[in-house]
Amino acid sequence: MAASVGHATRQAPLPEVMQGRWVAADDPSSELIIEGGEITCYGARVEYDYKEISTVDDVPVVNLKVLDPAREDDFQRANIVGLAFPPGGILHVWNVKSGDEFVRPGQVLEQE
């Protein structure tokens, strides 16, 4: 069940559990850095206008948005547009083309 926190400005911080430096689980040279409301992914700052922060089944979820409908399609293809942090220590990020998993530097993932 979702409990929406609603719209938050770009300046508002993402959830505390998402803050800091992350590396791609399959390529530690790829970084995701979250500092307050700023997000840098694969070396590029994510240029969004606002975010929707919610909790779905106790999982923090952030959806990044732009105000200009004319920019929406390009934004969704060029940037990450969503983040979720379910139990297990893996930060999931996605856009309309793909998704990636990020872990803390040095974190060892359990083999399934």
MIPAPA-586763 format. One record per residue (C-alpha): x, y, z. Coordinates in steps of 0.5 Angstrom, whole numbers, plus 2048, in hexadecimal, padded with zeros to 3 digits. Example, Ala and Ser with C-alpha at 12.3 -4.5 7.8 and 13.67 -1.06 7.14 Angstrom:
BEGIN
8197F7810 81B7FE80E 
//
This chain:
BEGIN
800800800 8038077FE 80380D803 8048137FF 808818802 80781D7FC 80B8227F8 8128247FA 8168297F7 81D8287F4 82082B7FA 81D8267FF 821820801 8208197FF 81E814804 824813809 82580C807 82780E800 82C814802 833813800 83880F7FB 8368097F7 8398057F2 8368007ED 8357F97EF 8387F77E9 83D7FC7E7 8407FF7ED 8438057E9 83C8087E8 83A80C7ED 83380F7F0 8348157F5 82E8187F9 82F81E7FD 829821800 8248227FA 82A8227F5 82B81B7F1 83181A7EC 8318137E8 8368117E4 83A8177E4 83481C7E2 8308207E7 82881E7E6 8248247E4 81D8237E7 8188287EA 8158257EF 81481E7F2 80F81A7F5 8118167FB 80C8107FE 80D80A802 80A8037FE 80A7FD803 80F800808 814802802 816809800 81580B7F9 8168117F6 8148137EF 8178197EB 81381E7E7 8148247E2 80F82A7E2 80F82B7DB 80B8257D7 80F8277D1 8158247D4 81281E7D7 8148197D2 81B81B7D1 81C81C7D9 8198157DA 81E8127D5 8248167D7 8248157DE 8228117E4 81B8127E6 81A80D7EC 81D80B7F2 81B8067F7 81F8037FD 81C7FC7FF 81F7F8805 8257F5803 82A7FB802 8297FB7FA 8278027F8 8238017F1 8228077EC 81F8077E5 81D80B7DF 8188097D9 81E8057D6 8218017DC 8228007E3 8297FF7E7 82A7FD7EE 82F8017F3 8337FF7F9 8378027FE 83F8027FC 8427FC7FF 83B7F8800 83B7F17FF 8347EE7FC 8327E77FE 8327E27F8 82B7DF7F7 
//
